[in-house]
Amino acid sequence: MISIVICHYNKEYLDKFKKSVSESIGLKYELVVIDNTLNKYNIFEAYNIGYKQCICDIICFSHEDILFH
């Protein structure tokens, strides 16, 4: 199982990201989404908050505007 940490600021990007992951990952995963729509955190702070919430041994940090194929 893999944890994917995302710093979220754009709903459209997040929806597309979630869809691309679910259609391509091929294994169990958890999404850890840190809401940064109010620009409270820099990317490093958001990723550290997300890291602390992960339950898996493998962690991937990703921007939400990336699509997997």
N, C-alpha and C positions, 0 to 999 in steps of 0.2 A: 504494500500500500504506500501511496505517496501523498504528501501534503503539498498543495500549491497555494502560495501566499501571493495575494494581489492587493495592490494599493489602488482602491477604486475612486474614480472621480467622474466617470461618464457612464450613464446607464446603458446607452446604446452599445458602447464598446464592451461593457461587462456582459451583456446578454449574448453578444456574438462570441466572446471569449468562452463563456460557459458552454455554448452550443458546440464550438469547435473542439473543446476538450472532451465533452461527453461522446462525441462522434469519432474520436481518434485515439484516445488514450489506451484502451484495451486492458485496463486493470483497475482495481479498486483505488479510489482516491478521495481526498477531502479538499474542499476549497475553503481557504481561510481568507475572507474578504475584509479588508480594513477600509472602512468608509472615510474617504478623504474629500468628500464633495465640498466641504467648507474650508479646504486647504489648511487644516490644523497641523498637519505633520509634513516634514520633508520625507523623501522616499526612504531614507535610512531609519527614521523613527517608525514609520509605518511598517516596514519589514521586521523590525525588532519586536513590535507589538504582535504582529502576526506569528513570528517565530515562537513566541511564548505560548501561543494557543495551539500549536501543532501537536498532533498525537502520533504522527508517523516518524519512522527513522530517516526516511528520505524526504528532503524538503527542496522544493523548486520555488524560486522567487521569479515572478513574471509581471510584466506590464500588462494591462488589460487590453491594449490595442494590438496584441499579437494573436494571430490565428494559427492553429495547428491543422495540418492536412494529413 
